[in-house]
């Protein structure tokens, strides 16, 4: 029988590292906007920004544009859909199933400076691309206020 030396300091440091990563993941989720994932399939999403627009790319392999619905409501972008399991024959016996299927919902909080009415989307080669243009910033107005006589 092998005897191992117990090193409580190392165990505590490992536990603290796991807790730190857990809280970092939680905090970064709130800083990057609300995102909710439901279902067994959850598309991976990239969000980028240019001077003109915000771009959202979602991987939806094996899906068609008819399988996806995009909505915008009160500053929240919602992508929902259903990735259907391909039909299989009764003669086919699987040894491993790794691909996921099912309904999904992804939601993202949007910044206030976007023109949601001009949102466009395209779907090509399993990639959904959503473009939301930015609005022109409001320019400060200066008005002269007349002083009335009393």
C-alpha positions, 0 to 999 in steps of 0.5 A: 500500500502506498502512503501519500502525504496530505498537503492541505494547502494544495487542496485549499488552493485548488478549491479556491481556484475552482470557486474563483473560476465559478464566480468569474464565469458568473460575473462575466455573464452579467457584464456581457449581457443576459444570455439564457440557454434552454434545451439540449442544443445550444448554438455557439455565438460570436458577437462583434462590433464595428463603428457602424453596427453590432454583428451576431454570428450563430452556428446552426449546423444542419438547420435551415432558415425556416427552423429559426426565429429571431425577435427583438423586444425592448432591447433584447434579441432572442434567437429560438429554433428547433434542431431536429434529429435526422431520421434513422432507419430501424435497421440502424444501431448507434454505437455513439451519439454525440450530436445534440438536437432539440429546441433552443432559446438564446437571449442577449441584451443589446446596447441602447445605441442600436437602430433595431428597426434596421436589423438584417439577418442572413443564413449561409452554410449553417451560420446565422449572421445578424446585423444591427446598425448603430444609431447616430448619436444625439447631438447636444442642442443649445437653446437660448432662454429669454429672461422675462421681466418681473 
